[in-house]
């Protein structure tokens, strides 16, 4: 995908009031992180022109503050 197409994509997000942020995780890609109600999308625009999309969709459950302890237990060294 050309840079012009990426800019048009970002402009369309902005025009639709969809929150996003740009980052770079891989050497060969630009990452657009999108947050919409109940979902988070990661769209990577690769240097070879391919696009990879990963969606994280909420199950609609909410948790109390005790869940933070689970975060520490399961994911922090």
Backbone as CSV, one residue per row, in Angstrom:
resi,resn,N_x,N_y,N_z,CA_x,CA_y,CA_z,C_x,C_y,C_z
1,UNK,0.847,-1.165,0.000,0.000,0.000,0.000,0.901,1.240,0.000
2,UNK,0.585,2.193,-0.833,1.382,3.409,-0.937,1.085,4.351,0.224
3,UNK,2.020,5.251,0.488,1.863,6.206,1.584,0.601,7.054,1.398
4,UNK,0.270,7.396,0.166,-0.938,8.188,-0.108,-2.178,7.450,0.376
5,UNK,-2.232,6.145,0.163,-3.380,5.355,0.598,-3.458,5.299,2.126
6,UNK,-2.306,5.238,2.788,-2.288,5.222,4.256,-2.784,6.564,4.794
7,UNK,-2.326,7.656,4.189,-2.781,8.981,4.611,-4.281,9.126,4.391
8,UNK,-4.783,8.665,3.258,-6.229,8.708,3.003,-6.993,7.893,4.037
9,UNK,-6.451,6.741,4.399,-7.071,5.894,5.420,-7.147,6.641,6.750
10,UNK,-6.042,7.267,7.167,-6.009,8.011,8.427,-6.967,9.201,8.386
11,UNK,-7.024,9.891,7.252,-7.960,11.003,7.108,-9.407,10.540,7.229
12,UNK,-9.691,9.364,6.697,-11.054,8.824,6.795,-11.390,8.480,8.252
13,UNK,-10.430,7.906,8.977,-10.644,7.640,10.401,-10.962,8.936,11.136
14,UNK,-10.139,9.968,10.888,-10.346,11.258,11.537,-11.697,11.851,11.167
15,UNK,-12.068,11.760,9.910,-13.352,12.275,9.449,-14.537,11.558,10.068
16,UNK,-14.300,10.317,10.492,-15.355,9.516,11.136,-15.267,9.562,12.655
17,UNK,-14.360,10.404,13.176,-14.146,10.526,14.627,-13.801,9.195,15.284
18,UNK,-12.984,8.398,14.603,-12.514,7.127,15.146,-11.118,7.344,15.717
19,UNK,-10.950,7.043,17.018,-9.668,7.248,17.686,-8.638,6.253,17.162
20,UNK,-7.438,6.751,16.910,-6.327,5.882,16.520,-5.027,6.479,17.026
21,UNK,-4.022,5.637,17.056,-2.665,6.126,17.286,-1.719,5.324,16.422
22,UNK,-0.623,5.963,16.061,0.397,5.332,15.222,1.549,4.873,16.085
23,UNK,2.090,3.738,15.727,3.303,3.267,16.382,4.046,2.347,15.429
24,UNK,5.178,1.865,15.891,6.007,0.980,15.078,6.529,-0.120,15.975
25,UNK,6.146,-1.355,15.674,6.580,-2.496,16.462,7.602,-3.322,15.676
26,UNK,7.331,-3.494,14.408,8.246,-4.241,13.534,9.067,-3.267,12.691
27,UNK,10.246,-3.693,12.314,11.109,-2.847,11.476,10.476,-2.523,10.130
28,UNK,9.651,-3.421,9.630,9.128,-3.301,8.274,7.667,-2.870,8.210
29,UNK,7.140,-2.248,9.290,5.712,-1.927,9.287,5.391,-0.691,10.111
30,UNK,4.287,-0.064,9.754,3.683,0.995,10.555,2.401,0.420,11.142
31,UNK,2.204,0.627,12.428,1.041,0.071,13.125,0.048,1.188,13.416
32,UNK,-1.209,0.950,13.047,-2.304,1.847,13.400,-3.163,1.094,14.410
33,UNK,-3.243,1.645,15.620,-4.067,1.044,16.670,-5.366,1.842,16.740
34,UNK,-6.481,1.136,16.636,-7.800,1.766,16.597,-8.622,1.273,17.775
35,UNK,-9.291,2.218,18.443,-10.153,1.870,19.573,-11.574,2.318,19.252
36,UNK,-12.485,1.359,19.230,-13.917,1.628,19.081,-14.629,0.878,20.202
37,UNK,-15.867,1.244,20.520,-16.543,0.579,21.641,-16.534,-0.947,21.521
38,UNK,-15.968,-1.595,22.532,-15.941,-3.049,22.596,-14.894,-3.728,21.734
39,UNK,-14.093,-2.947,21.020,-13.094,-3.544,20.136,-11.837,-2.690,20.096
40,UNK,-10.744,-3.369,19.802,-9.476,-2.715,19.509,-8.913,-3.405,18.276
41,UNK,-8.513,-2.636,17.320,-7.954,-3.168,16.081,-6.490,-2.770,15.980
42,UNK,-5.665,-3.676,15.478,-4.283,-3.382,15.139,-4.126,-3.647,13.643
43,UNK,-3.821,-2.586,12.913,-3.651,-2.703,11.465,-2.208,-2.345,11.149
44,UNK,-1.486,-3.299,10.568,-0.091,-3.071,10.207,0.039,-2.959,8.693
45,UNK,0.639,-1.853,8.285,0.929,-1.608,6.881,2.392,-1.970,6.668
46,UNK,2.608,-3.050,5.922,3.943,-3.601,5.733,4.651,-2.904,4.566
47,UNK,5.990,-2.896,4.614,6.771,-2.231,3.566,6.596,-2.885,2.198
48,UNK,6.205,-4.162,2.167,5.996,-4.832,0.868,4.590,-4.587,0.307
49,UNK,3.781,-3.755,1.006,2.449,-3.409,0.510,1.313,-4.210,1.118
50,UNK,1.631,-5.264,1.846,0.561,-6.048,2.456,0.052,-5.342,3.711
51,UNK,-1.151,-5.721,4.110,-1.790,-5.171,5.293,-2.236,-6.343,6.154
52,UNK,-1.899,-6.287,7.448,-2.322,-7.318,8.392,-3.217,-6.674,9.433
53,UNK,-4.374,-7.296,9.695,-5.332,-6.765,10.659,-5.609,-7.802,11.734
54,UNK,-5.487,-7.373,12.982,-5.841,-8.218,14.113,-6.879,-7.466,14.934
55,UNK,-7.984,-8.171,15.297,-9.058,-7.555,16.073,-9.123,-8.194,17.449
56,UNK,-9.323,-7.363,18.449,-9.517,-7.811,19.819,-10.922,-7.363,20.208
57,UNK,-11.810,-8.339,20.436,-13.216,-8.033,20.667,-13.586,-8.400,22.091
58,UNK,-14.214,-7.464,22.781,-14.607,-7.660,24.176,-15.733,-8.676,24.286
59,UNK,-15.723,-9.409,25.394,-16.824,-10.333,25.667,-17.962,-9.630,26.417
60,UNK,-17.782,-8.319,26.645,-18.818,-7.541,27.310,-18.788,-7.624,28.828
61,UNK,-17.847,-8.385,29.372,-17.745,-8.532,30.825,-16.933,-7.392,31.414
62,UNK,-17.319,-6.982,32.610,-16.558,-6.000,33.378,-16.085,-6.662,34.655
63,UNK,-14.929,-6.236,35.142,-14.320,-6.855,36.311,-14.052,-5.794,37.367
64,UNK,-13.958,-6.230,38.605,-13.648,-5.280,39.670,-12.141,-5.175,39.851
65,UNK,-11.737,-4.372,40.815,-10.327,-4.068,41.035,-9.489,-5.306,41.363
66,UNK,-10.116,-6.363,41.829,-9.375,-7.593,42.144,-8.713,-8.204,40.907
67,UNK,-9.221,-7.870,39.754,-8.662,-8.415,38.514,-7.223,-7.942,38.296
68,UNK,-6.859,-6.808,38.880,-5.488,-6.300,38.748,-4.495,-7.291,39.341
69,UNK,-4.844,-7.937,40.429,-3.963,-8.949,41.022,-3.736,-10.105,40.058
70,UNK,-4.768,-10.464,39.311,-4.618,-11.530,38.308,-3.634,-11.091,37.222
71,UNK,-3.689,-9.832,36.844,-2.748,-9.308,35.871,-1.326,-9.490,36.352
72,UNK,-1.072,-9.108,37.613,0.273,-9.271,38.186,0.671,-10.743,38.245
73,UNK,-0.238,-11.564,38.688,0.053,-12.995,38.845,0.357,-13.669,37.516
74,UNK,-0.435,-13.344,36.495,-0.333,-14.059,35.220,0.676,-13.480,34.224
75,UNK,0.969,-12.173,34.333,1.713,-11.567,33.232,2.968,-10.792,33.611
76,UNK,3.200,-10.530,34.873,4.376,-9.750,35.243,5.420,-10.676,35.852
77,UNK,6.661,-10.536,35.385,7.757,-11.390,35.870,8.117,-11.072,37.294
